[in-house]
Amino acid sequence: MLAGVSLVLALVLVAYLFGVQDQFFGRLFGAFFVFFWLLAVTFLGVVPFVNWAAAHWFGKEWTETPAAVPVRRSRPASSRTATRPATRVD
């Protein structure tokens, strides 16, 4: 799978940049080699490591811990005194 994708990417890149002039197969081999190693390192090394790290560092124990219940605090008594309604003078 990785080799097939790498070959297609290399063919497209080399054909787009250089056409099918001389040294086509040398450029194709170099591009294939680079794409193959980039994809192999990514999908066979980096992705499994990230999955492992996420499972071990932030796994079930981390997600299943109950959230702390927030403490309700009563409002402090207001320092303002109650106001009386103003009387209307007609």
Secondary structure, DSSP 8 states (H G I E B T S, - for coil): -HHHHHHHHHHHHHHHHHTT-TTHHHHHHHHHHHHHHHHHHIIIIIHHHHHHHHHHHSSHHHHSS-------------SS----------
